[in-house]
Amino acid sequence: MNSCSKEISKFDLETDSLEETDSERHGAKTRRQTWASQIDFIMTSVGCAVGLGNIWRFPYLCYKNGGGAFFIPYFLSFILAAAPTYIMEISLGQYMSAGVVHAWKAVPIFQGLGFASQIITLYSNIYYIVVVAWALYYIAVSFTANLPWASCGNPWNTERCFVTGMTLNHTVTDCETVTNNSSVFNSSSVMINTTECTSPGSTFPPVDAVVEYWERGVLQMSRGLEEPGRVVPGLAVALLVAWVLVYLCIFRGVRWTGKIVYFTAIVPYVLLTVIFIRGVTLEGAANGLVFYLRPDFSRILDAQVWIDGGTQVIYSIGVGQGFMITLGSYNKFKTNCVRNGLIIMVINSFTSVFGGLAVFAILGFMAHETQQPIDKVVDTGPGLVFLAYPKAVTQMPLSPLWSVLFFMTILFVGLDSEFAGVEAFLTPFMDRYPKILYKPRNRMIFVGVYCIFCFLIGLSMVTQGGVYLFRLIDYYCASGLVLLAMVFFETLAIGWVYGASRYYDSLEMMIGYRCGPWMRIAWQFTAPLGIFWFQLSTYKPLTFSDDYQYAPWATALGVFFTLSSISCVPAVAVYLLIKSPGSLRERWQALTTPELKKHQLFPGWENTNYKWSQYPHHHGRQNLMSSIDKTDSAEIIE
């Protein structure tokens, strides 16, 4: 409550404090940027929405939940919850022409959503780019004749190491007597975890060379979160390069970023297409595709299939974090946000399906070569992108080439999402101090300081124990329960407090026509009810592996991370109710009355029975836009 109150004070939620800022915001030297074209917005939004989940998590869930039959719950969730929520976020940013903090002045009592989004976005920016750093590292080591994870005998390998084709257990001869969960050191002095070693001569199960390279060569994993160890130099350099790339792509604003994403958003599709073409020409690829797409309609009766379908489509489009509100805020007021939102969503879903085709063609080949069932060579999770596919490419001709292409795909989809995340976090600050931060030179400095700050914090996740922290933040801070809770509150705010019918009026002002009942029903009923069900059904404490479980204090830390964001929603509501003058009824009415500008008021609003007309201090001469003349308003609408 105290931390949220400080943030409220920092941004100053009082209406009067924004009058000067709004007039300054539209001055010649501090005018807020807009997208140069709608294509720029669509490309950037596609880059934001398309991420690691499209390339790996969707295909995994598809084959796990009935193959082609999984498309039924996925696309029903798309229609009934995901697409309406996605359009709602884009249109809210566009309607309010402000970042995620000030955008929720449309429903003042829910302004905590803006602060919660800022905290979630900060967590996301710090941890998600670590995946980009891992991809950069693998790209760098792939420029070699022989991939480092394709053989044993390297400094990071143990006597347990084997490559594909070796099936016998190895006998450890240099293992001193140790107890369970202790460490064993080999000649390279890199720690490994073991629970099997009890005495010299113990027989260990073999460990794939790919796994040893990932855990011992790249991550140099310690025994757990409680042992952070030292910073891994190679990963630290990769993380620095990743942040430099992000800075160079966003430091000049959305018009510059809008041009960069023509490359970063299109190249992954080119690379995926190349990988797909190569994959389908390999022996065994057809088996992989059949395994991926074969429908098992009996699974439709399983509730878990519907839970996985709903959560996947919600997670993959990036709602609940404020990204799309921010990107939408740079649209011109009359942009057709409904059409653009549907286009982006269709592209995102197509990418999920196409990514699965590319991945499972390769995995079918790998299963053929290793004589294993496909479900034994594939799994889920961001870390396993760096296990299953690297193993597959070692069995392909020109394996370094295919390794570079695959990890370049991971690099670009990660960078696109990071662009949107950084812009989403910085925009509310620039909206709050436009006279200072809208100046190009000041923006460059501001973005640079933020990138350096995030890099320094992110070093904690490229230590020897960093992967444990990465998983903790991924689970508790920026996915799962947190995002579902955010979307649930958003649909309540727009569907019931602002009012779905009233929001249709707002949409009509922007796009020029009235939408059918589909989105209104979704905002009020299907989306919040479905998301609430997903919340109750999906939560369970985080586990890392069979060999390592998070301690209770680590779980408590994760819960604290979760509450640090979503608790801002009720905390800000209580703060505003206490601070506002008048009776409780008057406070509630005032805090559920949108704070709008002249160009946001639909024609004839004075003659409606909407409660907006009961509070002339919000929309009369004391309106936030009352100092802006018709010319300024027209410029905003253009």
C-alpha positions in Angstrom: 0.0 0.0 0.0 2.8 2.4 0.9 4.8 1.7 -2.3 1.7 2.2 -4.4 0.9 5.4 -2.6 4.3 6.8 -3.3 3.9 6.0 -7.0 0.6 7.7 -7.0 2.1 10.8 -5.5 4.9 10.6 -8.0 2.6 10.7 -11.0 0.1 13.0 -9.1 -3.3 11.7 -9.9 -5.1 15.0 -9.2 -6.9 16.3 -12.2 -5.7 19.8 -11.8 -2.1 18.8 -11.9 -2.4 17.6 -15.5 -3.9 20.8 -17.0 -0.6 22.4 -17.8 0.9 19.2 -18.9 -1.8 18.5 -21.4 -1.5 21.9 -22.9 2.3 21.6 -23.1 2.0 18.1 -24.5 0.7 19.4 -27.8 3.1 22.3 -28.1 5.3 22.5 -31.2 8.4 21.3 -29.4 6.8 18.6 -27.2 4.2 17.1 -29.5 3.6 13.4 -28.8 4.7 11.2 -31.6 2.3 9.0 -33.6 3.0 6.1 -36.0 4.1 7.2 -39.4 1.6 4.7 -40.9 -0.7 2.0 -39.7 1.6 -0.6 -41.2 4.3 0.5 -38.8 1.9 -0.1 -35.9 0.8 -3.5 -37.2 4.4 -4.6 -37.7 5.5 -3.5 -34.3 2.4 -5.1 -32.6 3.0 -8.3 -34.5 6.6 -8.3 -33.3 5.4 -7.7 -29.8 2.8 -10.4 -29.9 4.9 -13.1 -31.7 7.4 -14.5 -29.3 8.9 -17.7 -27.9 5.5 -19.1 -27.0 4.5 -19.2 -30.6 7.5 -21.2 -31.7 7.6 -23.6 -28.8 4.8 -23.5 -26.3 1.9 -23.7 -28.7 3.3 -26.7 -30.6 4.0 -28.5 -27.4 0.5 -27.9 -26.0 -1.0 -28.9 -29.3 0.5 -32.3 -29.4 0.0 -32.7 -25.6 -3.8 -31.9 -25.9 -5.1 -33.9 -28.8 -3.2 -32.5 -31.8 -5.5 -30.8 -34.3 -8.4 -31.1 -31.8 -6.6 -28.5 -29.6 -7.4 -25.9 -32.2 -11.1 -26.0 -31.1 -10.5 -24.7 -27.5 -7.7 -22.4 -28.7 -9.8 -20.6 -31.3 -12.9 -20.5 -29.2 -10.8 -18.8 -26.5 -9.5 -16.5 -29.2 -13.0 -15.4 -30.2 -14.6 -15.3 -26.7 -11.8 -13.8 -24.6 -8.5 -13.0 -26.3 -9.4 -11.0 -29.3 -11.9 -8.8 -27.6 -9.5 -8.1 -24.8 -6.7 -7.4 -27.2 -8.8 -4.9 -29.1 -10.0 -3.3 -25.9 -6.3 -2.6 -24.8 -5.4 -1.1 -28.2 -8.5 1.0 -28.4 -8.1 2.3 -24.8 -4.6 3.5 -25.5 -5.7 5.1 -28.8 -8.8 6.7 -27.2 -6.9 8.2 -24.3 -3.7 9.0 -26.3 -1.6 8.2 -23.2 0.6 5.5 -21.8 -0.8 2.8 -19.5 -0.8 4.9 -16.3 -2.7 7.9 -17.6 -4.9 5.8 -19.9 -6.7 4.3 -17.0 -8.0 7.8 -16.1 -10.9 6.6 -18.3 -11.9 4.6 -15.2 -10.2 6.5 -12.3 -10.9 4.0 -9.6 -9.0 1.4 -11.6 -5.9 3.6 -12.1 -4.0 1.0 -10.1 -4.0 -1.1 -13.2 -1.6 1.4 -14.7 0.9 1.1 -11.8 0.5 -2.7 -11.7 1.3 -2.8 -15.4 4.4 -0.7 -14.9 5.7 -3.1 -12.2 5.0 -6.2 -14.4 6.6 -4.6 -17.4 9.7 -3.7 -15.4 10.0 -7.4 -14.3 9.4 -8.5 -17.9 12.0 -6.2 -19.4 14.7 -7.4 -17.0 14.1 -11.1 -17.3 12.8 -11.6 -20.9 15.9 -10.2 -22.5 17.9 -13.0 -20.8 16.4 -15.3 -23.4 17.8 -13.0 -26.1 21.2 -13.2 -24.4 21.1 -17.0 -24.5 20.2 -16.9 -28.2 23.1 -14.5 -28.9 25.5 -16.8 -27.0 24.4 -19.8 -29.1 24.7 -17.8 -32.3 28.2 -16.9 -31.4 29.3 -20.4 -30.6 27.6 -21.8 -33.7 30.1 -20.2 -36.0 32.4 -23.2 -36.0 32.9 -26.3 -38.0 31.8 -28.6 -35.1 29.1 -27.5 -32.7 30.4 -27.5 -29.1 27.4 -29.6 -27.8 27.8 -32.3 -30.5 30.5 -34.2 -28.7 32.0 -35.2 -25.3 35.5 -34.7 -24.1 35.2 -30.9 -23.6 36.2 -29.2 -20.4 32.6 -28.9 -19.2 31.8 -32.6 -19.8 31.8 -35.4 -17.2 32.3 -39.1 -17.6 28.5 -39.4 -17.7 28.4 -37.6 -21.1 27.1 -39.4 -24.1 26.1 -38.4 -27.6 23.2 -39.7 -29.6 23.6 -43.4 -30.3 25.4 -44.3 -27.0 23.0 -46.1 -24.7 25.2 -47.6 -22.0 25.6 -46.1 -18.5 29.0 -44.8 -17.6 31.0 -45.7 -14.5 32.3 -42.7 -12.5 35.8 -43.4 -11.2 36.9 -40.0 -9.9 33.9 -39.4 -7.6 34.7 -39.0 -3.9 32.2 -40.2 -1.3 29.5 -37.5 -1.1 26.0 -37.2 0.3 22.9 -36.4 -1.6 22.6 -33.0 -3.1 26.3 -32.3 -2.8 28.6 -31.1 -5.5 31.1 -32.9 -7.6 34.0 -31.1 -9.3 35.7 -32.2 -12.5 38.9 -30.9 -14.0 37.3 -27.7 -15.1 36.1 -26.9 -11.6 32.5 -26.4 -12.6 29.9 -27.5 -10.1 27.3 -30.2 -11.0 24.3 -31.5 -9.1 24.1 -35.2 -8.3 21.9 -37.3 -6.0 23.1 -40.6 -7.3 26.8 -40.5 -6.3 27.4 -42.4 -3.2 30.9 -43.9 -3.5 33.7 -44.5 -6.0 32.6 -46.8 -8.8 29.0 -45.8 -8.6 27.1 -46.2 -11.9 25.4 -43.1 -13.1 22.7 -42.8 -15.8 24.2 -41.1 -18.9 23.7 -37.4 -19.6 23.3 -36.1 -23.1 26.1 -33.9 -24.3 23.5 -31.2 -25.2 22.3 -31.1 -21.6 25.8 -30.9 -20.2 26.7 -28.1 -22.5 23.5 -26.1 -21.5 23.8 -26.7 -17.8 27.6 -26.8 -17.3 29.0 -25.1 -20.3 26.6 -22.2 -20.8 24.8 -21.6 -17.5 27.4 -23.2 -15.3 24.6 -24.0 -12.9 25.0 -24.0 -9.1 23.1 -26.2 -6.8 20.2 -23.7 -6.3 18.8 -20.3 -5.9 20.5 -20.0 -2.5 23.9 -20.3 -4.2 24.1 -17.5 -6.8 27.8 -18.0 -7.5 29.7 -15.7 -9.9 28.6 -13.9 -13.0 29.2 -16.1 -16.1 31.4 -13.8 -18.4 30.1 -15.1 -21.7 26.4 -14.6 -20.8 27.2 -11.2 -19.3 28.7 -10.0 -22.6 25.7 -11.4 -24.5 23.3 -9.6 -22.2 25.2 -6.3 -22.7 25.0 -6.8 -26.5 21.3 -7.5 -26.2 20.7 -4.2 -24.4 22.8 -2.3 -26.8 20.7 -3.7 -29.7 17.5 -2.7 -27.8 18.7 0.8 -27.2 19.8 1.4 -30.8 16.4 0.3 -32.0 14.2 2.5 -29.7 16.2 5.5 -28.6 14.7 7.8 -31.3 11.0 7.0 -30.6 8.2 5.0 -32.2 8.7 6.4 -35.7 12.3 5.0 -35.7 11.3 1.8 -34.1 8.4 1.4 -36.6 11.0 1.2 -39.4 13.4 -1.1 -37.5 10.6 -3.7 -37.0 10.2 -4.1 -40.8 13.4 -6.1 -40.5 13.1 -7.7 -37.0 9.5 -8.7 -37.5 9.8 -10.1 -41.1 13.1 -11.9 -40.8 11.8 -14.5 -38.3 9.2 -15.5 -40.9 11.8 -15.9 -43.5 14.0 -18.0 -41.2 11.1 -20.1 -40.1 10.2 -20.7 -43.7 13.7 -21.8 -44.5 13.8 -24.1 -41.5 10.3 -25.5 -42.4 11.4 -26.2 -46.0 14.5 -27.9 -44.8 12.6 -29.8 -42.1 10.0 -31.3 -44.4 12.7 -32.7 -46.8 14.2 -34.7 -44.0 13.4 -38.4 -43.4 10.8 -38.9 -40.7 9.4 -35.3 -41.0 6.0 -36.6 -42.0 5.7 -38.6 -38.8 6.4 -35.4 -36.8 3.8 -33.4 -38.7 1.2 -36.2 -38.2 2.0 -36.4 -34.5 1.6 -32.6 -34.3 -1.7 -32.2 -36.2 -3.5 -35.6 -35.7 -6.8 -34.8 -33.9 -7.8 -36.8 -30.9 -11.3 -35.5 -30.3 -11.8 -37.5 -27.2 -9.5 -35.0 -25.4 -12.1 -32.2 -25.9 -13.9 -33.6 -22.9 -10.8 -33.0 -20.7 -11.0 -29.7 -18.8 -7.2 -29.3 -18.9 -7.3 -29.0 -22.7 -9.6 -26.0 -22.4 -7.5 -24.5 -19.7 -4.4 -24.9 -21.8 -6.1 -23.5 -24.9 -7.4 -20.4 -23.0 -4.2 -19.6 -21.1 -2.0 -20.1 -24.2 -3.9 -17.6 -26.4 -4.0 -15.1 -23.5 -0.3 -15.4 -22.8 0.8 -15.3 -26.4 -0.8 -12.0 -27.4 0.8 -10.1 -24.5 -2.3 -8.6 -22.9 -2.3 -7.5 -19.2 1.1 -6.0 -19.3 0.3 -2.6 -20.9 2.2 -3.2 -24.1 -0.7 -2.9 -26.4 -2.2 0.1 -24.5 1.1 1.9 -25.1 1.5 0.9 -28.7 -2.2 1.9 -29.3 -1.6 5.3 -27.7 0.6 6.3 -30.6 -2.2 5.7 -33.1 -4.0 8.7 -34.5 -7.5 9.2 -33.0 -9.4 8.0 -36.1 -7.4 4.8 -36.7 -9.5 1.7 -37.2 -8.1 -0.1 -34.2 -10.7 -3.0 -34.4 -9.6 -4.0 -37.9 -5.9 -3.7 -37.0 -6.3 -5.7 -33.8 -8.0 -8.5 -35.7 -5.2 -8.5 -38.3 -2.6 -8.7 -35.6 -4.4 -11.5 -33.8 -4.8 -13.6 -37.0 -1.1 -13.2 -37.8 -0.2 -14.2 -34.3 -2.3 -17.4 -34.4 -1.0 -18.2 -37.9 2.5 -17.9 -36.6 1.8 -20.4 -33.8 0.5 -23.0 -36.2 3.3 -22.4 -38.7 6.0 -22.5 -36.0 4.7 -25.8 -34.9 5.0 -27.2 -38.4 8.6 -26.1 -38.6 9.5 -27.4 -35.2 7.8 -30.8 -35.5 9.2 -31.5 -38.9 12.6 -31.3 -37.3 11.6 -33.3 -34.3 10.1 -36.0 -36.5 13.5 -36.3 -38.2 15.2 -36.5 -34.8 12.9 -39.2 -33.6 13.6 -41.2 -36.7 17.4 -40.9 -36.3 17.4 -41.8 -32.6 14.7 -44.5 -32.9 12.7 -42.8 -30.1 9.1 -41.8 -29.8 8.5 -38.1 -30.6 7.1 -37.5 -27.1 10.5 -38.5 -25.7 12.4 -35.9 -27.6 10.3 -32.8 -27.0 9.2 -30.9 -24.0 8.2 -27.3 -23.1 9.8 -24.3 -21.4 12.1 -21.5 -22.6 15.2 -23.4 -21.4 14.3 -26.5 -23.4 14.5 -24.5 -26.7 18.2 -24.7 -26.0 18.1 -28.5 -25.6 15.8 -30.2 -28.1 16.5 -28.2 -31.2 20.3 -28.0 -30.7 20.2 -31.8 -30.3 18.3 -32.1 -33.6 20.7 -29.9 -35.6 23.6 -32.1 -34.6 22.1 -34.8 -36.7 21.6 -32.6 -39.8 24.1 -31.8 -42.6 25.6 -28.3 -42.2 24.4 -28.3 -38.6 26.2 -25.0 -37.7 24.2 -23.2 -40.4 20.8 -24.5 -39.1 21.8 -23.7 -35.6 22.6 -20.1 -36.5 19.3 -19.7 -38.4 17.2 -21.1 -35.6 18.7 -19.0 -32.9 18.6 -15.9 -35.0 14.8 -16.6 -35.2 14.7 -16.7 -31.4 16.8 -13.5 -31.2 14.5 -11.5 -33.5 11.2 -12.5 -31.9 12.7 -11.8 -28.5 14.0 -8.4 -29.5 10.6 -7.4 -30.9 8.9 -8.2 -27.7 11.6 -6.3 -25.7 11.1 -3.2 -27.8 7.5 -3.0 -26.9 8.2 -3.7 -23.2 10.7 -1.0 -22.9 8.5 1.5 -24.7 5.5 0.6 -22.5 7.5 1.2 -19.4 9.0 4.6 -20.5 5.9 6.1 -22.1 4.0 7.0 -18.8 7.1 8.9 -17.6 7.4 10.8 -20.9 3.7 11.6 -20.8 4.1 12.9 -17.3 7.1 15.1 -18.2 6.6 15.8 -21.9 8.3 19.2 -22.0 11.5 17.5 -20.9 11.4 14.0 -22.2 9.8 14.5 -25.6 13.0 16.4 -26.7 15.1 13.9 -28.8 18.3 14.4 -26.9 16.7 14.0 -23.5 14.8 10.9 -24.7 18.1 9.3 -25.8 19.6 9.9 -22.4 16.5 8.7 -20.5 16.3 5.5 -22.6 20.0 4.9 -22.1 19.8 5.3 -18.3 16.9 2.8 -18.2 18.7 0.3 -20.3 21.8 0.5 -18.1 19.7 0.1 -15.0 18.0 -3.0 -16.4 21.3 -4.5 -17.5 22.8 -4.2 -14.1 19.8 -5.8 -12.4 19.7 -8.5 -15.1 23.3 -9.6 -14.3 21.7 -11.4 -11.4 20.2 -13.8 -13.9 23.4 -14.6 -15.7 25.2 -15.8 -12.6 25.6 -19.5 -11.9 22.4 -19.5 -9.9 20.7 -17.1 -12.3 18.5 -19.6 -14.1 16.7 -20.4 -10.8 15.9 -16.7 -10.4 14.9 -16.5 -14.1 12.3 -19.2 -13.6 11.0 -17.7 -10.4 10.4 -14.3 -12.0 9.0 -15.8 -15.2 6.4 -17.8 -13.1 5.5 -15.3 -10.4 6.0 -11.9 -12.0 5.1 -11.9 -15.6 2.9 -14.8 -16.5 0.3 -17.1 -15.1 -1.8 -15.8 -12.3 -0.5 -12.2 -12.6 -1.6 -11.7 -16.2 -4.9 -13.4 -15.8 -5.6 -11.2 -12.8 -4.8 -8.1 -14.8 -7.0 -9.0 -17.7 -9.8 -9.9 -15.3 -9.6 -6.5 -13.7 -9.4 -4.8 -17.1 -12.6 -6.5 -18.4 -14.4 -5.5 -15.2 -13.3 -1.9 -15.5 -14.4 -1.5 -19.1 -17.2 -4.0 -19.3 -19.0 -2.9 -16.1 -17.6 0.3 -14.6 -17.0 2.3 -17.7 -19.8 0.4 -19.4 -19.6 -1.8 -22.5 -22.2 0.2 -24.3 -20.5 3.5 -23.4 -17.2 2.1 -24.7 -19.0 1.2 -27.9 -19.8 4.9 -28.2 -16.1 5.7 -27.8 -15.1 3.1 -30.4 -17.7 4.5 -32.8 -16.2 7.9 -32.5 -12.8 6.6 -33.5 -13.6 4.0 -36.2 -16.7 5.5 -37.6 -19.2 2.6 -37.2 -20.8 0.6 -34.4 -19.5 -2.9 -33.8 -21.8 -5.9 -33.4 -22.6 -7.3 -30.0 -19.6 -9.8 -30.0 -17.1 -7.7 -28.1 -19.7 -6.2 -25.6 -20.7 -9.7 -24.6 -17.1 -10.8 -24.3 -16.1 -7.8 -22.1 -19.0 -8.3 -19.7 -19.4 -12.1 -19.6 -17.3 -14.6 -21.5 -13.9 -13.0 -20.9 -14.0 -12.2 -17.2 -15.8 -15.5 -16.3 -13.4 -17.6 -18.5 -10.3 -15.8 -17.2 -11.5 -16.2 -13.6 -11.9 -20.0 -14.2 -8.4 -20.1 -15.7 -7.1 -18.4 -12.6 -8.6 -20.9 -10.2 -7.6 -23.9 -12.3 -4.0 -23.2 -13.3 -2.2 -22.0 -10.1 0.2 -24.4 -8.4 3.6 -23.7 -6.8 6.6 -23.5 -9.0 8.9 -26.6 -9.3 12.2 -26.6 -11.1 13.1 -30.2 -11.6 13.0 -33.6 -9.9 16.4 -32.9 -8.5 15.7 -29.4 -7.2 12.6 -27.9 -5.5 12.3 -24.3 -4.5 12.6 -23.7 -0.8 9.6 -22.2 1.1 11.4 -18.8 1.3 11.8 -18.8 -2.5 8.2 -19.5 -3.0 7.3 -16.7 -0.5 9.6 -14.4 -2.5 7.7 -15.3 -5.7 4.4 -14.6 -4.0 5.7 -11.3 -2.9 6.7 -10.5 -6.5 3.1 -11.3 -7.5 1.5 -9.2 -4.9 3.9 -6.3 -5.6 2.1 -5.7 -8.9 -1.6 -6.8 -8.6 -2.0 -5.4 -5.1 -1.7 -2.0 -6.6 -5.2 -2.3 -8.1 -7.1 -2.5 -4.8 -4.5 -0.4 -3.0 -4.9 2.6 -5.4 -8.7 2.2 -5.3 -8.7 2.4 -1.5 -6.2 5.3 -1.5 -8.4 7.3 -3.9 -11.6 6.6 -2.0 -10.0 7.8 1.2 -8.4 10.9 -0.4 -11.4 12.1 -2.4 -13.8 14.6 -0.7 -17.6 14.0 -0.1 -19.7 11.1 1.1 -18.8 7.5 0.1 -21.5 7.6 -2.6 -20.1 10.9 -4.0 -16.6 9.5 -3.9 -17.6 6.4 -5.8 -19.5 8.4 -8.4 -16.6 10.7 -8.9 -14.0 7.9 -9.2 -16.2 6.0 -11.7 -16.7 9.1 -13.9 -14.2 9.1 -16.9 -11.8 12.0 -17.1 -12.0 12.8 -20.8 -11.0 15.5 -23.2 -13.3 17.4 -25.6 -12.4 15.3 -28.6 -13.2 12.1 -26.6 -16.9 13.1 -26.0 -19.3 11.5 -28.4 -21.9 13.9 -30.1 -25.0 14.5 -28.1 -23.5 13.3 -24.8 -25.3 16.1 -22.9 -28.7 14.7 -23.8 -28.0 11.1 -22.6 -28.7 9.7 -19.2 -25.0 8.9 -18.7 -23.7 10.0 -15.4 -20.9 11.9 -17.2 -23.4 14.7 -17.6 -23.9 14.8 -13.9 -20.4 16.0 -13.3 -19.8 19.1 -15.4 -16.5 19.8 -13.6 -15.1 16.8 -15.6 -16.4 17.9 -19.0 -17.4 21.6 -18.8 -15.2 24.6 -18.7 -12.9 22.9 -16.1 -12.3 20.0 -18.6 -8.7 19.0 -19.0 -8.9 20.0 -22.6 -10.8 23.3 -22.0 -7.6 25.3 -22.7 -7.1 23.7 -26.1 -8.8 25.4 -29.0 -10.6 23.8 -31.9 -7.5 23.8 -34.0 -5.5 21.8 -31.4 -8.4 19.3 -31.0 -8.6 18.9 -34.8 -4.9 18.2 -35.0 -5.2 15.5 -32.3 -8.1 13.8 -34.2 -6.3 13.8 -37.5 
